[in-house]
Amino acid sequence: MSAGTPGGTPPIYTKTGDDGTTGLLFGGRVSKADPVVEVCGTLDEAVAALGLGRSLLRGERDLEPVVLDLQRGLFAAAAEVAANPRAR
């Protein structure tokens, strides 16, 4: 455990520095305050919630593929949103 970090949590190094930006798919960077980051997070949460729901369906064979298809569609949408606009 490292001294000087909350709860002794070891530091994480990304080698890009913490300049308040995050990387896009296929290059480029945007501010962490950019709406793209919010949309990607929201889509990711929706995919996770559907995954939880799918895990609880137990025996609902008709619904499982529908939920999985929704997850895949949202995952693909998140990839489109997270891509550098010039590479879309």
N, C-alpha and C positions, 0 to 999 in steps of 0.2 A: 504494500500500500504506500502511496506517495504522500508525503507531508504537504500540507498547504492546499489540499483539495477537499471539498466537502465529504465528510464521512470516510476519508482515506481512499476515495475513488481514484484509480489510476487515470492519468490524462490520456486523451485521444489525440493523435497527430494525423492530420489529413494531408499534410505537405502543401496545402494551398493557402494556409493562413485563414484566420477568421476575419475576413474583411466585410462580413455582412452579406455575402453573396453565396449562391449555390450553383452547381453545374447543371447544364441542360444535356439531354441526350444529343449525341452527335456534335458536341462542343458548344461553347458559349456559356455565359454566366448571366444570372439575373439576381436582383436584390431578393433577400429572403422575405421582404415585405411585398414582393410582386404578387399580384393575384394568381399567377400561374402556380406558385407554391401552395397557395391556399386551395386551389382547385384540385391539385394533385393529392394533397392531404385528405380532402373530403372524399375524393374517389377511392383512395386507398382504404379509408374507414368504411365506405360502403361495401367494398369487396370483402373486407374482413367480417363485417356484420352478416353478409350473405353466406360467407363460409361457416360462421357459427350456426346460422339458421339451417344450412344444409346438413351440418353434422348432427343436428337434432331431429331431422326429418324421419329417421328410422322407419323404413318400410314404405315410405311414400314414394314409390318408384316413379310415379308420373311427375312429381314435382322436382325431384333431384336434378334431372337433366335441364329443366327450365331454369332453376337457380344457378346451376353451373354455367349455362349459356349467358345468363345475366352477368355473372362474375367475369367471364372471359371478355364480354363486350366492354364492361367498365375498365378492365385492366388494359385493353387495347386503347380505349379513349384516354386513359391516363398517360400512356406512352406517347400518344399524339400530342397531348397538351405539354408534356415534359420535353418534347423535342425542340431543338433549335428551329425557329420558324423558317430559316433558310434551307433546312434539311428536310422539312416536312413533305 
